[in-house]
Amino acid sequence: MINQPLASVHPDAIVGPNVEIGPFVFIDKNVEIGEGTKIAANATILEGSRIGRHCNIFPGAVIGAIPQDLKFRGEETLAIIGDHTTIRECVTVNRGTVAKGQTVVGSHCLLMAYSHVAHDCVVGDHVIMANSCQLAGEVEIEEHAILGGGTLVHQFTKIGKHVMIQGGCKVTKDVPPYVTAGRDPLSFAGINSIGLRRRGFSNETIAEIHNAYRIIYQEKLNTTNALAKIEETIPASAERDELVGFVRSSSRGIIKGYFEE
């Protein structure tokens, strides 16, 4: 650890090698910080935090505060941040509750300024949350999803892999993988084809994803029949099975189609 006399680091905190700690940082007991992480001035790392390697935590961020949940009774829980994740100014990540025991933000994520991750959320790897995104409790966001600035996500909602959500949206239904979504109420707006190509998906795979969502959103079938038709007409693949499994297991129901006014 690079010595910073103006920081407050609890003697029981476990701080890895080459960690940089700025002035007026507070690091509580029962905290672990991985090698090479940088914690800028005035950040607060509270009890139960587990910070990965080579993270970058900016001024005013608060990691590991107790949940904003009236059911919380002081149980010992965690707030976990993966490796190579950037936490920008004034981001808050709360600890878990007895429901799951931990809040998790994955590796290689970017949480921009003033974003909030509530208790028991699970944020996958390579997720980007733009400025002022707000996640309620027990939200799940899968890998490579991008949330535009000011996105509000209702509790227990799930957002699938490789999703892109327009800024300023309210997410109250599950958002299935590989899609773009926008408007109010939030609606399916097409396939995130640009993002998928950037991540190496073939044109054939993207076309099959297009076909699957065409069945769901344009053929006027109920969900059960649409999924059955997808399985009958589209060859099995990891992407097809991911899509079908997500929709079939959705407890809140998925977002509706995009309708012009």
NORLIN-V555672 format. One record per residue. N is the residue number from 1. PSI is psi in degrees with one decimal (none if undefined). OMEGA is omega in radians with two decimals (* if undefined). BURIAL is I if it has 24 or more other ideal C-beta (glycine too) atoms within 12 Angstrom, else O. Layout:
n:N psi:PSI omega:OMEGA burial:BURIAL
n:N psi:PSI omega:OMEGA burial:BURIAL
This chain:
n:1 psi:134.8 omega:3.05 burial:I
n:2 psi:119.2 omega:-3.01 burial:O
n:3 psi:131.9 omega:3.07 burial:O
n:4 psi:101.4 omega:-3.02 burial:I
n:5 psi:-19.3 omega:-3.13 burial:O
n:6 psi:-1.3 omega:3.07 burial:O
n:7 psi:156.9 omega:3.06 burial:I
n:8 psi:107.5 omega:-3.11 burial:I
n:9 psi:117.8 omega:-3.12 burial:I
n:10 psi:139.0 omega:-3.10 burial:O
n:11 psi:-21.8 omega:3.13 burial:O
n:12 psi:-5.9 omega:3.09 burial:O
n:13 psi:143.0 omega:3.11 burial:I
n:14 psi:110.7 omega:-3.07 burial:I
n:15 psi:121.7 omega:-3.08 burial:I
n:16 psi:175.8 omega:3.14 burial:I
n:17 psi:149.5 omega:3.05 burial:O
n:18 psi:27.2 omega:3.02 burial:O
n:19 psi:132.9 omega:3.10 burial:I
n:20 psi:125.4 omega:-3.10 burial:I
n:21 psi:122.0 omega:-3.09 burial:I
n:22 psi:175.2 omega:3.13 burial:I
n:23 psi:144.5 omega:3.07 burial:O
n:24 psi:18.5 omega:2.97 burial:O
n:25 psi:142.0 omega:3.04 burial:I
n:26 psi:123.7 omega:3.10 burial:I
n:27 psi:119.6 omega:-2.99 burial:I
n:28 psi:178.4 omega:2.99 burial:I
n:29 psi:165.3 omega:3.12 burial:O
n:30 psi:46.0 omega:3.10 burial:O
n:31 psi:141.1 omega:3.05 burial:I
n:32 psi:131.3 omega:-3.11 burial:I
n:33 psi:125.8 omega:-3.03 burial:I
n:34 psi:166.9 omega:-3.09 burial:I
n:35 psi:136.3 omega:2.97 burial:O
n:36 psi:6.3 omega:3.13 burial:O
n:37 psi:145.8 omega:3.11 burial:I
n:38 psi:126.5 omega:-3.13 burial:I
n:39 psi:112.9 omega:-3.02 burial:I
n:40 psi:170.4 omega:-3.07 burial:I
n:41 psi:140.2 omega:3.01 burial:O
n:42 psi:11.0 omega:2.99 burial:I
n:43 psi:153.6 omega:-3.11 burial:I
n:44 psi:121.6 omega:-3.13 burial:I
n:45 psi:107.1 omega:-2.98 burial:I
n:46 psi:172.2 omega:-3.06 burial:I
n:47 psi:136.0 omega:3.14 burial:I
n:48 psi:2.8 omega:3.14 burial:I
n:49 psi:141.3 omega:3.05 burial:I
n:50 psi:105.2 omega:-3.06 burial:I
n:51 psi:132.5 omega:-3.09 burial:I
n:52 psi:-166.3 omega:-3.11 burial:I
n:53 psi:143.6 omega:3.01 burial:I
n:54 psi:37.6 omega:3.00 burial:I
n:55 psi:165.5 omega:3.14 burial:I
n:56 psi:108.5 omega:-3.05 burial:I
n:57 psi:122.9 omega:-2.97 burial:I
n:58 psi:170.2 omega:-3.07 burial:I
n:59 psi:139.8 omega:3.04 burial:O
n:60 psi:-5.7 omega:3.11 burial:I
n:61 psi:146.0 omega:3.10 burial:I
n:62 psi:115.1 omega:-3.13 burial:I
n:63 psi:130.2 omega:3.01 burial:I
n:64 psi:13.2 omega:3.03 burial:I
n:65 psi:153.8 omega:-3.12 burial:I
n:66 psi:154.6 omega:-3.09 burial:I
n:67 psi:149.0 omega:3.01 burial:I
n:68 psi:64.5 omega:-3.01 burial:I
n:69 psi:119.9 omega:-3.07 burial:I
n:70 psi:-15.5 omega:3.10 burial:O
n:71 psi:-13.2 omega:-3.11 burial:O
n:72 psi:131.4 omega:-3.09 burial:I
n:73 psi:26.2 omega:3.07 burial:O
n:74 psi:13.6 omega:3.13 burial:O
n:75 psi:152.9 omega:-3.11 burial:O
n:76 psi:113.8 omega:-3.10 burial:O
n:77 psi:176.7 omega:-3.00 burial:I
n:78 psi:157.4 omega:2.87 burial:I
n:79 psi:115.9 omega:-2.99 burial:I
n:80 psi:129.0 omega:3.07 burial:I
n:81 psi:128.7 omega:-3.12 burial:I
n:82 psi:-172.4 omega:-3.11 burial:I
n:83 psi:151.2 omega:3.00 burial:I
n:84 psi:31.4 omega:3.13 burial:I
n:85 psi:141.6 omega:3.14 burial:I
n:86 psi:126.5 omega:3.11 burial:I
n:87 psi:109.3 omega:-3.03 burial:I
n:88 psi:-172.7 omega:-2.96 burial:I
n:89 psi:132.6 omega:2.99 burial:I
n:90 psi:19.9 omega:3.00 burial:I
n:91 psi:144.0 omega:3.07 burial:I
n:92 psi:131.8 omega:3.07 burial:I
n:93 psi:110.9 omega:-3.09 burial:I
n:94 psi:155.2 omega:3.03 burial:I
n:95 psi:166.5 omega:3.06 burial:I
n:96 psi:178.6 omega:3.03 burial:I
n:97 psi:-173.0 omega:3.10 burial:I
n:98 psi:-19.4 omega:-3.11 burial:O
n:99 psi:-49.7 omega:-3.14 burial:O
n:100 psi:-18.0 omega:3.10 burial:I
n:101 psi:-9.9 omega:-3.12 burial:O
n:102 psi:150.8 omega:2.94 burial:I
n:103 psi:135.5 omega:-3.03 burial:I
n:104 psi:128.2 omega:2.92 burial:I
n:105 psi:128.8 omega:-3.00 burial:I
n:106 psi:-165.2 omega:-3.14 burial:I
n:107 psi:153.3 omega:3.09 burial:I
n:108 psi:31.9 omega:3.09 burial:I
n:109 psi:160.1 omega:3.01 burial:I
n:110 psi:113.0 omega:3.07 burial:I
n:111 psi:107.9 omega:-3.06 burial:I
n:112 psi:172.6 omega:-2.94 burial:I
n:113 psi:139.5 omega:3.03 burial:I
n:114 psi:13.4 omega:3.05 burial:I
n:115 psi:155.7 omega:-3.13 burial:I
n:116 psi:132.5 omega:3.05 burial:I
n:117 psi:111.7 omega:-3.03 burial:I
n:118 psi:179.9 omega:-3.07 burial:I
n:119 psi:139.2 omega:2.99 burial:I
n:120 psi:14.7 omega:3.01 burial:I
n:121 psi:154.3 omega:3.02 burial:I
n:122 psi:112.7 omega:-3.14 burial:I
n:123 psi:121.2 omega:-3.05 burial:I
n:124 psi:179.9 omega:-3.13 burial:I
n:125 psi:150.1 omega:3.03 burial:I
n:126 psi:26.3 omega:3.08 burial:I
n:127 psi:140.0 omega:3.03 burial:I
n:128 psi:124.3 omega:3.01 burial:I
n:129 psi:112.8 omega:-3.12 burial:I
n:130 psi:178.0 omega:-3.01 burial:I
n:131 psi:134.6 omega:2.99 burial:I
n:132 psi:22.9 omega:2.96 burial:I
n:133 psi:143.3 omega:-3.06 burial:I
n:134 psi:117.3 omega:3.10 burial:I
n:135 psi:124.5 omega:3.02 burial:I
n:136 psi:-179.0 omega:-3.02 burial:I
n:137 psi:144.5 omega:3.01 burial:I
n:138 psi:30.9 omega:2.99 burial:I
n:139 psi:145.9 omega:3.06 burial:I
n:140 psi:127.5 omega:3.09 burial:I
n:141 psi:122.5 omega:-3.08 burial:I
n:142 psi:171.6 omega:-2.94 burial:I
n:143 psi:145.6 omega:3.05 burial:I
n:144 psi:15.6 omega:3.04 burial:I
n:145 psi:149.7 omega:3.10 burial:I
n:146 psi:125.1 omega:3.11 burial:I
n:147 psi:122.6 omega:3.11 burial:I
n:148 psi:163.5 omega:-3.06 burial:I
n:149 psi:139.1 omega:3.08 burial:O
n:150 psi:13.1 omega:3.11 burial:I
n:151 psi:134.2 omega:3.10 burial:I
n:152 psi:127.2 omega:-3.05 burial:I
n:153 psi:121.8 omega:-3.11 burial:I
n:154 psi:152.0 omega:-3.14 burial:I
n:155 psi:146.9 omega:3.11 burial:I
n:156 psi:5.9 omega:-3.14 burial:I
n:157 psi:150.4 omega:-3.14 burial:I
n:158 psi:135.3 omega:3.11 burial:I
n:159 psi:126.4 omega:-3.00 burial:I
n:160 psi:178.3 omega:-3.12 burial:I
n:161 psi:143.8 omega:2.98 burial:I
n:162 psi:27.8 omega:3.10 burial:I
n:163 psi:146.5 omega:2.96 burial:I
n:164 psi:125.1 omega:-3.11 burial:I
n:165 psi:130.8 omega:3.13 burial:I
n:166 psi:144.3 omega:3.12 burial:I
n:167 psi:147.5 omega:3.07 burial:I
n:168 psi:10.8 omega:-3.08 burial:O
n:169 psi:157.8 omega:3.02 burial:I
n:170 psi:121.2 omega:-3.08 burial:I
n:171 psi:107.6 omega:-3.13 burial:I
n:172 psi:-9.4 omega:3.06 burial:I
n:173 psi:162.3 omega:3.10 burial:I
n:174 psi:144.6 omega:-3.13 burial:I
n:175 psi:112.0 omega:-3.04 burial:I
n:176 psi:162.9 omega:-3.00 burial:I
n:177 psi:154.5 omega:2.96 burial:I
n:178 psi:11.0 omega:-3.03 burial:I
n:179 psi:164.4 omega:2.87 burial:I
n:180 psi:149.4 omega:-3.09 burial:I
n:181 psi:146.5 omega:-3.14 burial:I
n:182 psi:-171.7 omega:3.13 burial:I
n:183 psi:178.7 omega:3.13 burial:I
n:184 psi:115.5 omega:0.02 burial:O
n:185 psi:154.8 omega:-3.07 burial:O
n:186 psi:132.0 omega:-3.04 burial:I
n:187 psi:154.5 omega:3.01 burial:I
n:188 psi:130.3 omega:-3.11 burial:I
n:189 psi:11.8 omega:3.12 burial:I
n:190 psi:-173.4 omega:-3.13 burial:I
n:191 psi:143.2 omega:3.09 burial:I
n:192 psi:62.4 omega:-3.00 burial:I
n:193 psi:-36.4 omega:3.12 burial:I
n:194 psi:-48.0 omega:3.12 burial:O
n:195 psi:-39.9 omega:-3.13 burial:I
n:196 psi:-41.4 omega:3.11 burial:I
n:197 psi:-39.8 omega:3.11 burial:O
n:198 psi:-27.8 omega:-3.10 burial:O
n:199 psi:13.8 omega:2.95 burial:O
n:200 psi:10.8 omega:3.09 burial:O
n:201 psi:138.0 omega:-3.12 burial:I
n:202 psi:160.2 omega:3.08 burial:O
n:203 psi:-35.4 omega:3.13 burial:O
n:204 psi:-42.8 omega:3.13 burial:O
n:205 psi:-42.5 omega:3.12 burial:I
n:206 psi:-38.9 omega:3.11 burial:I
n:207 psi:-38.3 omega:3.12 burial:O
n:208 psi:-37.8 omega:3.07 burial:I
n:209 psi:-43.5 omega:3.06 burial:I
n:210 psi:-47.0 omega:-3.09 burial:I
n:211 psi:-39.4 omega:-3.14 burial:I
n:212 psi:-44.4 omega:-3.13 burial:I
n:213 psi:-26.0 omega:3.03 burial:I
n:214 psi:-39.0 omega:3.10 burial:O
n:215 psi:-43.2 omega:-3.10 burial:I
n:216 psi:-43.7 omega:-2.94 burial:I
n:217 psi:-13.4 omega:-3.06 burial:I
n:218 psi:-12.5 omega:-3.06 burial:O
n:219 psi:5.0 omega:3.03 burial:O
n:220 psi:37.3 omega:3.05 burial:O
n:221 psi:152.3 omega:2.98 burial:O
n:222 psi:167.9 omega:-3.00 burial:O
n:223 psi:-43.9 omega:-3.11 burial:I
n:224 psi:-46.9 omega:-3.12 burial:O
n:225 psi:-35.2 omega:3.11 burial:O
n:226 psi:-44.4 omega:3.13 burial:I
n:227 psi:-38.4 omega:3.10 burial:I
n:228 psi:-41.6 omega:3.13 burial:O
n:229 psi:-39.0 omega:3.09 burial:O
n:230 psi:-46.2 omega:-3.12 burial:I
n:231 psi:-28.3 omega:3.13 burial:O
n:232 psi:-33.9 omega:-2.94 burial:O
n:233 psi:-17.6 omega:-3.11 burial:O
n:234 psi:127.3 omega:-3.10 burial:I
n:235 psi:146.3 omega:3.13 burial:O
n:236 psi:138.1 omega:3.07 burial:O
n:237 psi:167.3 omega:3.11 burial:O
n:238 psi:-38.6 omega:-3.10 burial:O
n:239 psi:-44.4 omega:3.12 burial:I
n:240 psi:-45.5 omega:-3.10 burial:I
n:241 psi:-34.3 omega:3.07 burial:O
n:242 psi:-46.6 omega:-3.13 burial:I
n:243 psi:-49.8 omega:-3.10 burial:I
n:244 psi:-44.1 omega:-3.14 burial:I
n:245 psi:-39.5 omega:3.13 burial:O
n:246 psi:-51.5 omega:-3.08 burial:I
n:247 psi:-42.2 omega:-3.09 burial:I
n:248 psi:-33.4 omega:-3.07 burial:O
n:249 psi:-1.2 omega:-3.08 burial:O
n:250 psi:121.0 omega:3.12 burial:I
n:251 psi:-24.8 omega:-3.13 burial:O
n:252 psi:-14.7 omega:-3.00 burial:I
n:253 psi:151.5 omega:-3.09 burial:O
n:254 psi:164.3 omega:3.12 burial:I
n:255 psi:154.6 omega:-3.13 burial:I
n:256 psi:175.4 omega:3.09 burial:O
n:257 psi:169.1 omega:-3.08 burial:I
n:258 psi:114.1 omega:-3.10 burial:O
n:259 psi:131.5 omega:3.06 burial:O
n:260 psi:145.5 omega:3.10 burial:O
n:261 psi:none omega:* burial:O
